[in-house]
């Protein structure tokens, strides 16, 4: 007589939380303003304002934008603010920085808006592997948010999880 094989993982009360499921779809764009500077280094206000006035902002509709300058130019704060004000009616999110900083900001907003009440008193495992660019900070933020409601929070896969938090 052989005993029936049971899948203990499938029968457990663990709930898997996958950050990838909360990845906001949409194009990501780096907007490099170096070409709007004299010789790529000097910001001349009149010329810069002309570039912003003549630029096609419609192309940024529903995008996520990382605003940067790839040269060592010193960019005054108002310049980024001016570009951001032009992007605001079109882009979903604008940050000053690179693509990684953009992804971090996108996830920070997504996690802040996330309703975690469904995880109240549950055993939650945060899935570790992803195919999309999930920044390290996203794991920190979701752990902090889940531990306000979950009974326990783990990381990894059900068969080999790492305990992170357990409510006493």
DSSP file (Angstrom, degrees, kcal/mol; ACC not computed):
  #  RESIDUE AA STRUCTURE BP1 BP2  ACC     N-H-->O    O-->H-N    N-H-->O    O-->H-N    TCO  KAPPA ALPHA  PHI   PSI    X-CA   Y-CA   Z-CA
    1    1 A X              0   0    0      0, 0.0     2,-0.4     0, 0.0     0, 0.0   0.000 360.0 360.0 360.0 127.1    0.0    0.0    0.0
    2    2 A X        -     0   0    0      3,-0.0     2,-0.2     1,-0.0     3,-0.0  -0.835 360.0-122.6-106.0 145.2    1.3    3.4   -1.0
    3    3 A X        -     0   0    0     -2,-0.4     2,-0.1     1,-0.1     3,-0.0  -0.577  33.2-102.6 -83.4 145.8    0.4    6.6    0.7
    4    4 A X        -     0   0    0     -2,-0.2     2,-0.5     1,-0.1    -1,-0.1  -0.440  35.8-119.1 -66.9 136.4   -1.2    9.3   -1.4
    5    5 A X        -     0   0    0     -2,-0.1     2,-0.4    -3,-0.0    -1,-0.1  -0.659  31.2-160.2 -80.2 127.2    1.3   12.1   -2.2
    6    6 A X        -     0   0    0     -2,-0.5     2,-1.1    -3,-0.0     3,-0.1  -0.895  17.9-135.4-111.8 138.9    0.1   15.4   -0.7
    7    7 A X     >  -     0   0    0     -2,-0.4     4,-1.4     1,-0.2     5,-0.1  -0.783  21.9-176.1 -90.0  97.7    1.3   18.8   -1.8
    8    8 A X  H  > S+     0   0    0     -2,-1.1     4,-0.8     1,-0.2    -1,-0.2   0.816  80.1  56.8 -67.7 -30.4    1.8   20.5    1.6
    9    9 A X  H >4 S+     0   0    0      1,-0.2     3,-0.8     2,-0.2     5,-0.3   0.934 107.5  47.3 -65.7 -45.3    2.6   23.8    0.0
   10   10 A X  H 34 S+     0   0    0      1,-0.2    -1,-0.2     3,-0.1    -2,-0.2   0.815 114.2  48.7 -65.4 -29.7   -0.7   24.0   -1.9
   11   11 A X  H 3< S+     0   0    0     -4,-1.4    -1,-0.2     2,-0.0    -2,-0.2   0.567  92.1 101.6 -87.1  -9.4   -2.5   23.0    1.3
   12   12 A X  S << S-     0   0    0     -4,-0.8    -3,-0.0    -3,-0.8   146,-0.0  -0.215  79.3-122.8 -73.0 166.9   -0.8   25.6    3.4
   13   13 A X        +     0   0    0      2,-0.1   110,-0.6   111,-0.0    -1,-0.1   0.231  67.0 132.1 -93.1  13.3   -2.4   28.9    4.4
   14   14 A X  E     -a  123   0A   0     -5,-0.3     2,-0.5   108,-0.1   110,-0.2  -0.407  44.1-154.8 -67.9 139.2    0.4   30.9    2.9
   15   15 A X  E     -a  124   0A   0    108,-2.7   110,-2.7    -2,-0.1     2,-0.5  -0.977  11.6-140.9-114.7 124.9   -0.5   33.8    0.6
   16   16 A X  E     -a  125   0A   0     -2,-0.5     2,-0.6   108,-0.2   110,-0.2  -0.731  10.3-160.4 -88.5 129.7    2.1   34.7   -2.0
   17   17 A X  E     -a  126   0A   0    108,-3.1   110,-2.9    -2,-0.5     2,-0.6  -0.952   6.5-166.5-108.7 120.1    2.6   38.4   -2.7
   18   18 A X    >   -     0   0    0     -2,-0.6     3,-1.5   108,-0.2     4,-0.3  -0.924  14.2-159.6-111.6 113.2    4.3   39.1   -6.0
   19   19 A X  G >  S+     0   0    0     -2,-0.6     3,-1.7   108,-0.4    -1,-0.1   0.804  91.3  68.5 -59.9 -28.7    5.6   42.7   -6.5
   20   20 A X  G >  S+     0   0    0      1,-0.3     3,-1.6   109,-0.2    -1,-0.3   0.812  88.7  64.3 -60.4 -30.0    5.6   42.0  -10.2
   21   21 A X  G <  S+     0   0    0     -3,-1.5    -1,-0.3     1,-0.3    -2,-0.2   0.693 103.2  49.1 -66.0 -16.7    1.7   41.9  -10.1
   22   22 A X  G <  S+     0   0    0     -3,-1.7     2,-0.7    -4,-0.3    -1,-0.3   0.126  77.9 128.0-110.1  18.3    1.9   45.6   -9.0
   23   23 A X    <   -     0   0    0     -3,-1.6     2,-0.4     1,-0.1    -3,-0.1  -0.668  61.2-130.2 -76.8 112.5    4.2   46.7  -11.8
   24   24 A X        -     0   0    0     -2,-0.7     2,-0.1     1,-0.1    -2,-0.1  -0.504  21.3-134.0 -68.3 121.8    2.6   49.7  -13.5
   25   25 A X        +     0   0    0     -2,-0.4     2,-0.2     2,-0.0    -1,-0.1  -0.385  53.6 100.7 -71.4 153.3    2.6   49.1  -17.2
   26   26 A X  S    S-     0   0    0     -2,-0.1    37,-0.1     2,-0.0     2,-0.1  -0.553  73.0 -68.2 142.8 154.1    3.6   52.0  -19.4
   27   27 A X        -     0   0    0     35,-0.4    37,-2.6    -2,-0.2     2,-0.5  -0.410  39.6-147.8 -68.7 139.9    6.6   53.3  -21.4
   28   28 A X  E     -d   64   0B   0     35,-0.2     2,-0.4    -2,-0.1    37,-0.2  -0.934  20.0-175.7-108.6 132.6    9.6   54.5  -19.4
   29   29 A X  E     -d   65   0B   0     35,-2.9    37,-3.1    -2,-0.5     2,-0.6  -0.980  22.7-146.4-132.9 139.7   11.6   57.3  -21.0
   30   30 A X  E     -d   66   0B   0     -2,-0.4     2,-0.8    35,-0.2    37,-0.2  -0.935  15.3-159.5-101.1 122.0   14.8   59.1  -20.1
   31   31 A X  E     -d   67   0B   0     35,-2.8    37,-2.7    -2,-0.6     2,-0.6  -0.894   6.9-165.2-104.0 106.6   14.7   62.7  -21.1
   32   32 A X  E >   -d   68   0B   0     -2,-0.8     3,-0.6    35,-0.2    37,-0.2  -0.831   9.0-168.9 -96.6 117.4   18.2   64.0  -21.4
   33   33 A X  G >   +     0   0    0     35,-2.6     3,-2.0    -2,-0.6     4,-0.2   0.351  59.6 104.5 -89.4   7.2   18.4   67.8  -21.5
   34   34 A X  G >  S+     0   0    0      1,-0.3     3,-1.6    34,-0.2     6,-0.3   0.849  76.1  58.6 -57.4 -34.1   22.1   68.1  -22.5
   35   35 A X  G <  S+     0   0    0     -3,-0.6    -1,-0.3     1,-0.3    -2,-0.1   0.617  98.2  60.3 -73.0  -9.7   21.1   68.9  -26.1
   36   36 A X  G <  S+     0   0    0     -3,-2.0     2,-0.3     4,-0.1     8,-0.3   0.395  93.1  85.3 -93.8   1.6   19.2   72.0  -24.8
   37   37 A X  S X  S-     0   0    0     -3,-1.6     3,-2.0    -4,-0.2     2,-0.4  -0.780  93.4 -98.5-105.5 147.6   22.4   73.4  -23.3
   38   38 A X  B >> S-F   42   0C   0      4,-2.9     4,-2.3    -2,-0.3     3,-1.9  -0.509 109.3 -11.7 -64.8 121.2   25.0   75.5  -25.0
   39   39 A X  T 34 S-     0   0    0     -2,-0.4    -1,-0.3     1,-0.3    -4,-0.1   0.717 121.5 -74.4  54.6  24.0   27.8   73.1  -26.0
   40   40 A X  T <4 S+     0   0    0     -3,-2.0    33,-0.3    -6,-0.3    -1,-0.3   0.455 130.8  62.1  76.5   0.4   26.1   70.6  -23.7
   41   41 A X  T <4 S+     0   0    0     -3,-1.9     2,-0.6     1,-0.2    33,-0.5   0.636  82.3  69.4-130.1 -24.2   27.3   72.3  -20.6
   42   42 A X  B  <  -F   38   0C   0     -4,-2.3    -4,-2.9    31,-0.1     2,-0.8  -0.891  62.2-147.6-112.8 123.4   26.0   75.9  -20.2
   43   43 A X        -     0   0    0     -2,-0.6     2,-0.6    31,-0.3    -6,-0.1  -0.780  12.5-170.8 -89.3 114.7   22.4   76.6  -19.5
   44   44 A X     >  -     0   0    0     -2,-0.8     4,-2.9    -8,-0.3     5,-0.3  -0.934  17.6-144.5-103.7 118.0   21.3   79.9  -21.2
   45   45 A X  H  > S+     0   0    0     -2,-0.6     4,-2.8     1,-0.2     5,-0.2   0.874  94.2  48.6 -54.8 -47.6   17.9   80.7  -19.9
   46   46 A X  H  > S+     0   0    0      1,-0.2     4,-1.8     2,-0.2    -1,-0.2   0.930 116.3  43.1 -61.6 -46.1   16.5   82.3  -23.0
   47   47 A X  H  > S+     0   0    0      2,-0.2     4,-2.3     1,-0.2    -1,-0.2   0.890 113.8  52.2 -66.3 -39.2   17.6   79.4  -25.3
   48   48 A X  H  X S+     0   0    0     -4,-2.9     4,-2.2     1,-0.2    -2,-0.2   0.926 109.4  48.6 -63.7 -44.7   16.5   76.8  -22.7
   49   49 A X  H  X S+     0   0    0     -4,-2.8     4,-2.2    -5,-0.3    -1,-0.2   0.865 109.1  54.3 -63.7 -35.2   13.0   78.3  -22.5
   50   50 A X  H  X S+     0   0    0     -4,-1.8     4,-2.1    -5,-0.2    -2,-0.2   0.925 107.7  50.1 -63.3 -44.4   12.9   78.3  -26.3
   51   51 A X  H  X S+     0   0    0     -4,-2.3     4,-1.2     1,-0.2    -2,-0.2   0.916 112.2  47.0 -60.4 -43.2   13.6   74.6  -26.4
   52   52 A X  H  < S+     0   0    0     -4,-2.2    -1,-0.2     1,-0.2    -2,-0.2   0.869 112.4  50.3 -68.7 -33.8   10.9   73.9  -23.8
   53   53 A X  H  < S+     0   0    0     -4,-2.2    -1,-0.2     1,-0.2    -2,-0.2   0.857 117.4  39.1 -70.4 -34.5    8.4   76.0  -25.7
   54   54 A X  H  < S+     0   0    0     -4,-2.1    -1,-0.2    -5,-0.2    -2,-0.2   0.544  90.5 110.9 -94.2  -8.4    9.1   74.3  -29.0
   55   55 A X  S  < S-     0   0    0     -4,-1.2     2,-1.2    -5,-0.2     3,-0.1  -0.373  75.2-117.4 -70.7 144.8    9.5   70.7  -27.7
   56   56 A X    >   +     0   0    0      1,-0.2     3,-0.7    -2,-0.1    -1,-0.1  -0.700  36.8 173.6 -82.7  96.5    6.8   68.2  -28.6
   57   57 A X  G >   +     0   0    0     -2,-1.2     3,-1.9     1,-0.2    -1,-0.2   0.686  64.2  80.1 -79.8 -19.1    5.4   67.3  -25.2
   58   58 A X  G >  S+     0   0    0      1,-0.3     3,-1.9     2,-0.2    -1,-0.2   0.791  78.5  71.3 -57.6 -28.8    2.6   65.1  -26.6
   59   59 A X  G <  S+     0   0    0     -3,-0.7    -1,-0.3     1,-0.3    -2,-0.1   0.628  90.9  60.3 -65.4 -11.5    5.1   62.3  -27.1
   60   60 A X  G X  S+     0   0    0     -3,-1.9     3,-1.8    -4,-0.1    -1,-0.3   0.275  71.5 141.0 -99.3  10.7    5.2   61.8  -23.3
   61   61 A X  T <  S-     0   0    0     -3,-1.9    30,-0.2     1,-0.3     3,-0.1  -0.347  80.5  -5.2 -58.9 126.8    1.5   61.0  -23.0
   62   62 A X  T 3  S+     0   0    0     28,-2.4   -35,-0.4     1,-0.2    -1,-0.3   0.755 107.0 128.0  60.3  30.1    1.0   58.3  -20.4
   63   63 A X    <   -     0   0    0     -3,-1.8    29,-3.3    27,-0.2    30,-1.1  -0.653  61.0-125.6-108.6 168.4    4.7   57.7  -19.9
   64   64 A X  E     -de  28  93B   0    -37,-2.6   -35,-2.9    -2,-0.2     2,-0.5  -0.972  33.8-157.0-110.1 127.5    7.0   57.6  -16.9
   65   65 A X  E     -de  29  94B   0     28,-3.0    30,-2.3    -2,-0.5     2,-0.7  -0.919  19.2-162.1-120.9 129.4    9.9   60.0  -17.4
   66   66 A X  E     -de  30  95B   0    -37,-3.1   -35,-2.8    -2,-0.5     2,-0.5  -0.936  20.5-152.6-101.3 114.7   13.4   60.2  -15.8
   67   67 A X  E     +de  31  96B   0     28,-3.6    30,-2.2    -2,-0.7     2,-0.3  -0.785  31.0 149.5 -92.6 123.7   14.7   63.7  -16.3
   68   68 A X  E     -d   32   0B   0    -37,-2.7   -35,-2.6    -2,-0.5     2,-0.4  -0.909  44.2-138.1-146.6 169.6   18.4   63.9  -16.5
   69   69 A X        -     0   0    0     -2,-0.3   -37,-0.1   -37,-0.2     6,-0.1  -0.955  13.1-161.2-133.7 116.6   21.5   65.6  -17.9
   70   70 A X        +     0   0    0     -2,-0.4     2,-0.2     2,-0.1    -1,-0.0   0.465  69.5  73.8 -82.1  -0.7   24.2   63.3  -19.0
   71   71 A X  S    S-     0   0    0    -31,-0.1    -2,-0.1     2,-0.0   -30,-0.1  -0.543  96.2-104.7-100.9 175.7   26.9   65.9  -19.0
   72   72 A X  S    S+     0   0    0     -2,-0.2   -31,-0.1     2,-0.1    -2,-0.1   0.097  71.0 141.1 -86.2  24.3   28.6   67.4  -16.0
   73   73 A X        -     0   0    0    -33,-0.3     2,-0.8     1,-0.1   -31,-0.1  -0.310  57.7-120.3 -66.0 148.9   26.7   70.6  -16.4
   74   74 A X        -     0   0    0    -33,-0.5     2,-0.6   -31,-0.0   -31,-0.3  -0.841  30.8-162.1 -91.4 115.1   25.4   72.4  -13.3
   75   75 A X        -     0   0    0     -2,-0.8     2,-0.1    -6,-0.1   -33,-0.0  -0.875  13.0-133.0-103.8 119.6   21.6   72.5  -13.7
   76   76 A X    >>  -     0   0    0     -2,-0.6     3,-1.3     1,-0.1     4,-0.9  -0.384  23.8-114.7 -67.9 150.6   19.7   75.1  -11.6
   77   77 A X  H 3> S+     0   0    0      1,-0.3     4,-2.0     2,-0.2     3,-0.2   0.831 112.4  62.1 -53.9 -38.0   16.7   73.7   -9.8
   78   78 A X  H 3> S+     0   0    0      1,-0.2     4,-2.6     2,-0.2    -1,-0.3   0.820  96.0  60.9 -62.7 -29.4   14.3   75.9  -11.8
   79   79 A X  H <> S+     0   0    0     -3,-1.3     4,-2.3     2,-0.2    -1,-0.2   0.936 107.5  42.8 -64.8 -46.5   15.3   74.2  -15.0
   80   80 A X  H  X S+     0   0    0     -4,-0.9     4,-2.7    -3,-0.2    -1,-0.2   0.883 114.2  52.7 -64.2 -37.5   14.1   70.8  -13.9
   81   81 A X  H  X S+     0   0    0     -4,-2.0     4,-2.1     2,-0.2    -2,-0.2   0.893 108.4  50.3 -64.9 -39.6   11.0   72.4  -12.4
   82   82 A X  H  X S+     0   0    0     -4,-2.6     4,-1.4     2,-0.2    -2,-0.2   0.937 112.7  45.5 -64.2 -47.1   10.3   74.1  -15.8
   83   83 A X  H  X S+     0   0    0     -4,-2.3     4,-2.0     1,-0.2     3,-0.3   0.922 112.6  51.5 -62.6 -43.4   10.7   70.8  -17.7
   84   84 A X  H  X S+     0   0    0     -4,-2.7     4,-2.1     1,-0.2    -1,-0.2   0.869 106.1  54.9 -61.4 -36.4    8.5   69.0  -15.1
   85   85 A X  H  < S+     0   0    0     -4,-2.1     4,-0.5     1,-0.2    -1,-0.2   0.831 109.3  47.6 -67.6 -29.9    5.8   71.6  -15.4
   86   86 A X  H  < S+     0   0    0     -4,-1.4     3,-0.3    -3,-0.3    -2,-0.2   0.834 115.0  45.9 -75.6 -33.9    5.7   71.0  -19.2
   87   87 A X  H >X S+     0   0    0     -4,-2.0     4,-2.7     1,-0.2     3,-2.3   0.785  91.4  85.5 -76.7 -28.4    5.6   67.2  -18.7
   88   88 A X  T 3< S+     0   0    0     -4,-2.1    -1,-0.2     1,-0.3    -2,-0.1   0.808  86.1  50.7 -49.6 -44.2    2.9   67.3  -16.0
   89   89 A X  T 34 S+     0   0    0     -4,-0.5    -1,-0.3    -3,-0.3    -2,-0.1   0.695 125.3  27.4 -69.0 -14.1   -0.1   67.4  -18.3
   90   90 A X  T <4 S+     0   0    0     -3,-2.3   -28,-2.4    -4,-0.2   -27,-0.2   0.818 103.2  73.3-112.6 -50.0    1.2   64.4  -20.2
   91   91 A X     <  -     0   0    0     -4,-2.7   -27,-0.2   -30,-0.2     3,-0.1  -0.371  62.5-143.5 -78.0 149.6    3.4   62.1  -18.1
   92   92 A X  S    S+     0   0    0    -29,-3.3     2,-0.3     1,-0.3   -28,-0.2   0.808  87.0   1.3 -78.0 -31.4    2.2   59.8  -15.4
   93   93 A X  E     -e   64   0B   0    -30,-1.1   -28,-3.0    -6,-0.0     2,-0.4  -0.971  62.5-164.8-157.3 142.7    5.3   60.4  -13.3
   94   94 A X  E     +e   65   0B   0     -2,-0.3     2,-0.3   -30,-0.2   -28,-0.2  -0.998  12.5 171.5-131.6 131.6    8.4   62.5  -13.6
   95   95 A X  E     -e   66   0B   0    -30,-2.3   -28,-3.6    -2,-0.4     2,-0.7  -0.968  34.9-121.9-132.9 153.5   11.6   62.2  -11.5
   96   96 A X  E    S+e   67   0B   0     -2,-0.3     2,-0.3   -30,-0.2   -28,-0.2  -0.865  80.1  49.0 -90.5 118.8   15.0   63.8  -11.7
   97   97 A X  S    S-     0   0    0    -30,-2.2     2,-0.1    -2,-0.7    -2,-0.1  -0.987  88.8 -46.9 151.6-160.9   17.4   60.9  -12.1
   98   98 A X     >  -     0   0    0     -2,-0.3     4,-1.9   -68,-0.1     5,-0.1  -0.304  61.6 -86.1-101.2-174.3   18.1   57.7  -14.0
   99   99 A X  H  > S+     0   0    0      1,-0.2     4,-2.6     2,-0.2     5,-0.2   0.865 125.8  53.4 -64.4 -37.4   15.9   54.8  -14.9
  100  100 A X  H  > S+     0   0    0      1,-0.2     4,-2.2     2,-0.2    -1,-0.2   0.907 109.2  48.5 -65.2 -40.6   16.5   53.0  -11.6
  101  101 A X  H  > S+     0   0    0      2,-0.2     4,-2.2     1,-0.2    -1,-0.2   0.860 110.8  52.3 -66.4 -34.3   15.4   56.0   -9.6
  102  102 A X  H  X S+     0   0    0     -4,-1.9     4,-2.5     2,-0.2    -2,-0.2   0.947 109.5  47.7 -64.5 -49.0   12.3   56.2  -11.8
  103  103 A X  H  X S+     0   0    0     -4,-2.6     4,-2.4     1,-0.2     5,-0.2   0.888 111.2  52.5 -59.9 -39.1   11.4   52.6  -11.2
  104  104 A X  H  X S+     0   0    0     -4,-2.2     4,-2.3     1,-0.2    -1,-0.2   0.927 110.7  46.4 -62.6 -45.3   12.0   53.2   -7.4
  105  105 A X  H  X S+     0   0    0     -4,-2.2     4,-2.0     2,-0.2    -2,-0.2   0.876 110.7  53.2 -65.4 -37.7    9.6   56.2   -7.4
  106  106 A X  H  X S+     0   0    0     -4,-2.5     4,-2.3     1,-0.2    -2,-0.2   0.942 112.6  43.7 -62.6 -47.5    7.0   54.3   -9.4
  107  107 A X  H  X S+     0   0    0     -4,-2.4     4,-2.8     2,-0.2     5,-0.3   0.865 108.5  58.2 -67.3 -35.7    7.0   51.4   -7.0
  108  108 A X  H  X S+     0   0    0     -4,-2.3     4,-2.1    -5,-0.2    -1,-0.2   0.932 110.5  43.3 -59.8 -44.2    7.0   53.7   -4.0
  109  109 A X  H  X S+     0   0    0     -4,-2.0     4,-1.8     2,-0.2    -2,-0.2   0.922 113.7  50.9 -65.2 -44.7    3.8   55.3   -5.3
  110  110 A X  H  X S+     0   0    0     -4,-2.3     4,-0.5     1,-0.2    -2,-0.2   0.903 113.3  44.6 -62.0 -42.1    2.2   51.9   -6.1
  111  111 A X  H >< S+     0   0    0     -4,-2.8     3,-0.8     1,-0.2    -1,-0.2   0.885 109.5  55.7 -70.8 -38.6    3.0   50.5   -2.7
  112  112 A X  H 3< S+     0   0    0     -4,-2.1    -1,-0.2    -5,-0.3    -2,-0.2   0.863 111.8  44.2 -60.3 -35.7    1.8   53.6   -0.9
  113  113 A X  H 3< S+     0   0    0     -4,-1.8    -1,-0.2    -5,-0.1    -2,-0.2   0.544  89.9 115.1 -85.3  -8.1   -1.6   53.3   -2.6
  114  114 A X    <<  -     0   0    0     -3,-0.8     2,-0.7    -4,-0.5    -3,-0.0  -0.430  61.7-139.8 -72.2 131.2   -1.9   49.6   -2.1
  115  115 A X        +     0   0    0     -2,-0.2     3,-0.3     1,-0.1    -1,-0.1  -0.823  23.6 175.5 -89.1 113.3   -4.7   48.3    0.2
  116  116 A X    >   +     0   0    0     -2,-0.7     3,-2.1     1,-0.2    -1,-0.1   0.243  46.5 109.3-103.1  12.4   -3.2   45.5    2.3
  117  117 A X  G >   +     0   0    0      1,-0.3     3,-1.5     2,-0.2    -1,-0.2   0.762  68.4  67.8 -62.0 -24.3   -6.3   44.9    4.4
  118  118 A X  G 3  S+     0   0    0     -3,-0.3    -1,-0.3     1,-0.3    -2,-0.1   0.652  94.4  59.2 -69.4 -13.0   -6.9   41.5    2.7
  119  119 A X  G X  S+     0   0    0     -3,-2.1     3,-2.0     3,-0.1    32,-0.3   0.260  73.7 142.6 -97.4  11.1   -3.6   40.3    4.3
  120  120 A X  T <  S-     0   0    0     -3,-1.5    30,-0.2     1,-0.3     3,-0.1  -0.343  82.0 -10.7 -58.4 123.2   -5.0   40.9    7.9
  121  121 A X  T 3  S+     0   0    0     28,-2.8    -1,-0.3     1,-0.2     2,-0.2   0.734 107.5 133.5  58.4  27.5   -3.7   38.1   10.2
  122  122 A X    <   -     0   0    0     -3,-2.0    29,-2.1    27,-0.1    30,-1.6  -0.640  64.8-114.8-103.2 162.5   -2.5   36.1    7.2
  123  123 A X  E     -ab  14 152A   0   -110,-0.6  -108,-2.7    -2,-0.2     2,-0.4  -0.884  43.0-169.9 -94.1 112.7    0.8   34.2    6.6
  124  124 A X  E     -ab  15 153A   0     28,-2.8    30,-2.5    -2,-0.7     2,-0.5  -0.885  16.8-166.5-115.7 135.2    2.3   36.2    3.7
  125  125 A X  E     -ab  16 154A   0   -110,-2.7  -108,-3.1    -2,-0.4     2,-0.7  -0.981  16.8-141.9-118.7 124.0    5.4   35.3    1.6
  126  126 A X  E     -ab  17 155A   0     28,-3.5    30,-2.4    -2,-0.5  -108,-0.2  -0.750  26.1-122.6 -86.1 118.2    6.9   37.9   -0.6
  127  127 A X  E     - b   0 156A   0   -110,-2.9  -108,-0.4    -2,-0.7    30,-0.2  -0.366  21.1-160.6 -64.1 134.9    8.0   36.3   -3.9
  128  128 A X        +     0   0    0     28,-0.5     2,-0.3    -2,-0.1    -1,-0.1   0.816  62.9  70.3 -91.1 -33.0   11.7   36.9   -4.5
  129  129 A X        +     0   0    0     27,-0.1     2,-0.3     2,-0.0  -109,-0.2  -0.645  57.0 170.5 -91.5 143.2   12.2   36.3   -8.2
  130  130 A X        -     0   0    0     -2,-0.3     4,-0.1     1,-0.1    -2,-0.0  -0.994  35.2-152.5-148.4 154.9   10.9   38.6  -10.8
  131  131 A X  S    S+     0   0    0     -2,-0.3     2,-0.2     2,-0.1    -1,-0.1   0.508  83.0  69.7 -99.4  -9.9   11.2   39.2  -14.6
  132  132 A X  S    S-     0   0    0      1,-0.0     2,-1.7     0, 0.0  -112,-0.1  -0.694 102.8 -88.8-107.0 161.6   10.5   42.9  -14.3
  133  133 A X        +     0   0    0     -2,-0.2     2,-0.7  -113,-0.0    -2,-0.1  -0.493  51.7 174.2 -75.4  87.4   12.8   45.5  -12.8
  134  134 A X        -     0   0    0     -2,-1.7   -30,-0.1    -4,-0.1    -4,-0.1  -0.846  26.2-134.8 -94.3 115.0   11.7   45.5   -9.2
  135  135 A X    >>  -     0   0    0     -2,-0.7     3,-1.2   -32,-0.1     4,-0.8  -0.321  16.8-116.6 -70.4 153.1   14.0   47.8   -7.2
  136  136 A X  H >> S+     0   0    0      1,-0.3     4,-1.3     2,-0.2     3,-0.7   0.849 113.3  62.0 -57.0 -37.0   15.4   46.6   -3.8
  137  137 A X  H 3> S+     0   0    0      1,-0.2     4,-2.8     2,-0.2    -1,-0.3   0.824  92.9  64.6 -60.9 -30.8   13.5   49.4   -2.0
  138  138 A X  H <> S+     0   0    0     -3,-1.2     4,-2.4     1,-0.2    -1,-0.2   0.885 101.1  50.1 -61.3 -37.8   10.2   48.0   -3.2
  139  139 A X  H <X S+     0   0    0     -4,-0.8     4,-1.8    -3,-0.7    -1,-0.2   0.880 111.3  48.9 -67.0 -38.1   10.9   44.8   -1.1
  140  140 A X  H  X S+     0   0    0     -4,-1.3     4,-2.1     2,-0.2    -2,-0.2   0.934 113.4  46.4 -65.4 -46.3   11.7   47.0    2.0
  141  141 A X  H  X S+     0   0    0     -4,-2.8     4,-2.2     1,-0.2    -2,-0.2   0.896 112.6  47.9 -66.7 -41.3    8.6   49.1    1.6
  142  142 A X  H  X S+     0   0    0     -4,-2.4     4,-2.8    -5,-0.2     5,-0.2   0.868 110.1  53.6 -70.8 -32.8    6.2   46.2    1.0
  143  143 A X  H  X S+     0   0    0     -4,-1.8     4,-2.2    -5,-0.2    -2,-0.2   0.948 110.6  46.6 -61.9 -48.0    7.6   44.3    4.0
  144  144 A X  H  < S+     0   0    0     -4,-2.1     4,-0.4     1,-0.2    -2,-0.2   0.891 115.4  46.4 -60.6 -40.7    7.0   47.3    6.2
  145  145 A X  H >< S+     0   0    0     -4,-2.2     3,-1.0     1,-0.2     4,-0.3   0.917 113.3  47.6 -70.9 -43.0    3.5   47.8    4.9
  146  146 A X  H >X S+     0   0    0     -4,-2.8     4,-3.4     1,-0.2     3,-1.9   0.858 102.3  62.9 -67.7 -34.9    2.5   44.1    5.2
  147  147 A X  T 3< S+     0   0    0     -4,-2.2    -1,-0.2     1,-0.3    -2,-0.2   0.644  90.9  67.9 -70.6  -9.5    3.9   43.7    8.7
  148  148 A X  T <4 S+     0   0    0     -3,-1.0    -1,-0.3    -4,-0.4    -2,-0.2   0.701 122.5  12.5 -75.3 -18.3    1.3   46.3    9.9
  149  149 A X  T <4 S+     0   0    0     -3,-1.9   -28,-2.8    -4,-0.3    -2,-0.2   0.662 105.7  91.1-126.7 -32.0   -1.5   43.7    9.1
  150  150 A X     <  -     0   0    0     -4,-3.4   -27,-0.2   -30,-0.2     3,-0.1  -0.287  64.7-138.0 -75.2 154.2    0.0   40.3    8.5
  151  151 A X  S    S-     0   0    0    -29,-2.1    16,-3.2     1,-0.3     2,-0.3   0.883  90.5  -2.1 -72.9 -41.6    0.5   37.6   11.1
  152  152 A X  E     -bC 123 166A   0    -30,-1.6   -28,-2.8    14,-0.2     2,-0.4  -0.993  62.8-152.8-149.2 153.2    3.9   36.7    9.5
  153  153 A X  E     +bC 124 165A   0     12,-2.4    11,-2.6    -2,-0.3    12,-2.1  -0.994  19.0 173.8-128.8 131.0    5.9   37.9    6.6
  154  154 A X  E     -bC 125 163A   0    -30,-2.5   -28,-3.5    -2,-0.4     2,-0.4  -0.813  19.9-135.6-129.2 169.8    8.4   35.7    4.7
  155  155 A X  E     +bC 126 162A   0      7,-2.0     7,-2.9    -2,-0.3     2,-0.4  -0.978  61.5  21.1-129.7 142.0   10.6   36.1    1.6
  156  156 A X  E    S-bC 127 161A   0    -30,-2.4   -28,-0.5    -2,-0.4     2,-0.3  -0.901  99.4 -26.6 117.3-135.1   11.3   33.6   -1.2
  157  157 A X  E >   - C   0 160A   0      3,-0.6     3,-1.4    -2,-0.4    -2,-0.1  -0.847  57.9-109.8-119.8 157.3    9.2   30.6   -2.2
  158  158 A X  T 3  S+     0   0    0     -2,-0.3     3,-0.5     1,-0.3    -1,-0.1   0.823 118.3  51.6 -56.9 -33.6    6.9   28.5   -0.1
  159  159 A X  T 3  S+     0   0    0      1,-0.2    -1,-0.3    -3,-0.0    -3,-0.0   0.662 127.7  19.1 -80.2 -15.9    9.3   25.5   -0.2
  160  160 A X  E <  S+C  157   0A   0     -3,-1.4    -3,-0.6     2,-0.0    -1,-0.2  -0.373  84.2 161.2-152.0  65.5   12.3   27.6    0.9
  161  161 A X  E     -C  156   0A   0     -3,-0.5     2,-0.5    -5,-0.2    -5,-0.2  -0.527  33.2-137.1 -93.6 157.4   11.2   30.8    2.6
  162  162 A X  E     -C  155   0A   0     -7,-2.9    -7,-2.0    -2,-0.2     2,-0.2  -0.960  24.8-127.2-110.5 119.4   13.2   33.1    4.9
  163  163 A X  E     +C  154   0A   0     -2,-0.5    -9,-0.2    -9,-0.2     3,-0.1  -0.452  34.9 166.5 -67.7 136.5   11.2   34.4    7.9
  164  164 A X  E     +     0   0A   0    -11,-2.6     2,-0.3     1,-0.4   -10,-0.2   0.701  61.6   6.8-115.7 -39.8   11.2   38.2    8.2
  165  165 A X  E     -C  153   0A   0    -12,-2.1   -12,-2.4     2,-0.0    -1,-0.4  -0.998  50.6-177.4-151.9 140.2    8.5   39.1   10.7
  166  166 A X  E     -C  152   0A   0     -2,-0.3   -14,-0.2   -14,-0.2     2,-0.2  -0.956  29.0-126.4-142.2 123.7    6.1   37.3   13.0
  167  167 A X              0   0    0    -16,-3.2    -2,-0.0    -2,-0.4   -16,-0.0  -0.451 360.0 360.0 -68.3 136.5    3.6   39.1   15.2
  168  168 A X              0   0    0     -2,-0.2    -1,-0.1     0, 0.0   -17,-0.0   0.434 360.0 360.0 -88.7 360.0    3.8   38.2   18.8
